[in-house]
Amino acid sequence: QVQLVESGGGLVQPGGSRRVSCAASGSIFRMLTMGWYRQSPGKQREWVARIARSGTTAYADSVKGRFTISRDGAKNTVYLQIDSLKPEDTAVYYCYAEQGSMYWGQGTQVTVSS
């Protein structure tokens, strides 16, 4: 069983930056993949970014160039750095991990508004 806890959400002005974190209950290097989805009000959950065990990263076209996924193995934590925030980035950001099964965190709200 893998437990994931997100943090770092909040209210951000357009054009600002935010880093959200996902702390895992065990070594993140045991996971095949870790990543992020987001869900905006009235919309389906959207895949955002992932980082493989190898360190290879991938991003959705809608966030490429503005979002950066990274990890800290010593802290068992995966990060999502979000830059040049837009109102349409407002969403609950969910962390996930793949290790045979899929595991999810509870989500962290990021609101982009002036």
Backbone hydrogen bonds in HBPLUS format (Angstrom, degrees):
<---DONOR---> <-ACCEPTOR-->    atom                        ^
c    i                          cat <-CA-CA->   ^        H-A-AA   ^      H-
h    n   atom  resd res      DA  || num        DHA   H-A  angle D-A-AA Bond
n    s   type  num  typ     dist DA aas  dist angle  dist       angle   num
A0025-SER N   A0003-GLN O   2.90 MM  22  5.15 129.9  2.15 149.9 158.2     1
A0005-VAL N   A0023-ALA O   2.96 MM  18  5.19 153.3  2.03 140.4 149.1     2
A0023-ALA N   A0005-VAL O   2.89 MM  18  5.19 166.5  1.91 144.9 142.1     3
A0007-SER N   A0021-SER O   2.97 MM  14  5.24 140.9  2.13 138.6 142.2     4
A0021-SER N   A0007-SER O   2.82 MM  14  5.24 164.7  1.84 148.3 153.6     5
A0010-GLY N   A0109-GLN O   2.86 MM  99  6.16 117.2  2.27 138.1 156.1     6
A0111-THR N   A0010-GLY O   2.90 MM 101  6.07 172.0  1.90 152.1 154.0     7
A0012-VAL N   A0111-THR O   2.77 MM  99  6.10 162.1  1.80 167.7 172.4     8
A0113-SER N   A0012-VAL O   2.88 MM 101  6.23 146.4  1.99 151.9 161.9     9
A0016-GLY N   A0013-GLN O   2.94 MM   3  5.47 155.9  2.00 141.3 144.0    10
A0015-GLY N   A0085-LEU O   2.72 MM  70  4.77 166.0  1.74 137.5 142.6    11
A0085-LEU N   A0016-GLY O   3.01 MM  69  5.41 175.6  2.02 152.4 153.0    12
A0018-ARG N   A0082-ILE O   2.88 MM  64  5.22 148.8  1.98 145.4 154.8    13
A0082-ILE N   A0018-ARG O   2.73 MM  64  5.22 167.9  1.74 165.8 169.7    14
A0020-VAL N   A0080-LEU O   3.02 MM  60  5.29 162.4  2.06 145.5 144.5    15
A0080-LEU N   A0020-VAL O   2.85 MM  60  5.29 151.8  1.93 156.2 159.7    16
A0022-CYS N   A0078-VAL O   2.78 MM  56  5.12 133.2  1.99 153.2 165.2    17
A0078-VAL N   A0022-CYS O   2.90 MM  56  5.12 157.3  1.95 141.3 146.6    18
A0024-ALA N   A0076-ASN O   2.85 MM  52  5.56 176.8  1.85 176.0 177.0    19
A0030-ARG N   A0027-SER O   3.16 MM   3  5.67 165.6  2.18 111.7 115.9    20
A0031-MET N   A0028-ILE O   3.14 MM   3  5.43 151.4  2.23 103.4 111.8    21
A0032-LEU N   A0098-GLU O   2.72 MM  66  5.46 142.7  1.86 161.0 171.9    22
A0053-ARG N   A0032-LEU O   3.01 MM  21  5.37 138.8  2.19 152.1 142.6    23
A0098-GLU N   A0033-THR O   2.82 MM  65  5.20 163.1  1.84 160.0 160.4    24
A0034-MET N   A0051-ILE O   3.03 MM  17  5.49 160.7  2.07 147.5 153.3    25
A0051-ILE N   A0034-MET O   2.70 MM  17  5.49 157.6  1.75 168.7 175.2    26
A0035-GLY N   A0096-TYR O   3.02 MM  61  5.40 156.2  2.08 143.1 145.2    27
A0096-TYR N   A0035-GLY O   2.92 MM  61  5.40 152.0  2.00 141.1 142.6    28
A0036-TRP N   A0049-ALA O   2.80 MM  13  5.36 158.8  1.85 151.0 154.1    29
A0048-VAL N   A0036-TRP O   2.86 MM  12  5.48 160.7  1.90 151.9 148.2    30
A0049-ALA N   A0036-TRP O   3.30 MM  13  5.36 158.8  2.34 135.0 139.2    31
A0037-TYR N   A0094-TYR O   2.83 MM  57  5.13 157.5  1.88 149.9 157.6    32
A0094-TYR N   A0037-TYR O   2.81 MM  57  5.13 154.4  1.88 135.1 143.5    33
A0038-ARG N   A0046-GLU O   2.78 MM   8  5.26 147.5  1.89 143.5 154.5    34
A0046-GLU N   A0038-ARG O   2.68 MM   8  5.26 171.3  1.69 162.8 165.1    35
A0039-GLN N   A0092-VAL O   2.92 MM  53  5.31 145.1  2.05 139.5 150.7    36
A0092-VAL N   A0039-GLN O   2.97 MM  53  5.31 164.1  2.00 139.3 139.5    37
A0043-LYS N   A0040-SER O   3.01 MM   3  5.38 158.1  2.05 139.8 137.4    38
A0060-ALA N   A0048-VAL O   2.85 MM  12  5.14 152.3  1.93 149.9 145.6    39
A0050-ARG N   A0058-ALA O   3.01 MM   8  5.44 149.1  2.11 147.9 151.2    40
A0058-ALA N   A0050-ARG O   3.05 MM   8  5.44 145.6  2.18 148.6 150.7    41
A0052-ALA N   A0056-THR O   2.81 MM   4  5.26 165.7  1.83 156.8 160.2    42
A0055-GLY N   A0052-ALA O   2.81 MM   3  5.12 149.5  1.90 108.4 118.6    43
A0063-VAL N   A0060-ALA O   3.06 MM   3  5.64 159.9  2.10 116.8 122.7    44
A0064-LYS N   A0060-ALA O   3.08 MM   4  6.11 126.3  2.39 150.1 165.2    45
A0066-ARG N   A0063-VAL O   2.96 MM   3  5.55 162.1  1.99 139.2 143.7    46
A0067-PHE N   A0063-VAL O   3.09 MM   4  5.67 147.5  2.20 161.6 161.8    47
A0083-ASP N   A0066-ARG O   2.97 MM  17  5.12 158.7  2.02 141.9 148.3    48
A0068-THR N   A0081-GLN O   2.87 MM  13  5.01 149.5  1.96 141.3 149.7    49
A0081-GLN N   A0068-THR O   2.80 MM  13  5.01 166.7  1.81 155.9 153.9    50
A0070-SER N   A0079-TYR O   3.10 MM   9  5.21 155.5  2.17 133.5 137.9    51
A0079-TYR N   A0070-SER O   2.82 MM   9  5.21 165.8  1.84 139.2 143.9    52
A0072-ASP N   A0077-THR O   2.81 MM   5  5.36 155.5  1.87 162.4 167.2    53
A0075-LYS N   A0072-ASP O   3.08 MM   3  5.47 137.1  2.28 106.3 117.6    54
A0076-ASN N   A0072-ASP O   2.92 MM   4  5.96 109.6  2.43 139.2 157.9    55
A0077-THR N   A0072-ASP O   3.22 MM   5  5.36 166.7  2.23 141.2 143.6    56
A0076-ASN N   A0073-GLY O   3.21 MM   3  4.76 150.6  2.30  90.7  99.5    57
A0089-ASP N   A0086-LYS O   2.86 MM   3  5.37 163.6  1.88 119.5 124.7    58
A0090-THR N   A0087-PRO O   3.05 MM   3  5.65 164.5  2.07 117.9 121.9    59
A0091-ALA N   A0110-VAL O   2.97 MM  19  5.59 150.0  2.06 152.3 161.9    60
A0110-VAL N   A0091-ALA O   2.90 MM  19  5.59 173.6  1.90 165.4 167.2    61
A0093-TYR N   A0108-THR O   2.81 MM  15  5.25 174.6  1.82 146.0 144.2    62
A0108-THR N   A0093-TYR O   2.92 MM  15  5.25 143.3  2.06 130.9 142.2    63
A0105-GLY N   A0095-CYS O   3.02 MM  10  5.35 148.6  2.12 152.8 151.2    64
A0097-ALA N   A0103-TYR O   2.94 MM   6  5.13 146.1  2.05 137.6 143.8    65
A0103-TYR N   A0097-ALA O   2.85 MM   6  5.13 151.9  1.93 150.4 158.4    66
A0099-GLN N   A0101-SER O   2.91 MM   2  5.26 168.6  1.92 155.2 158.5    67
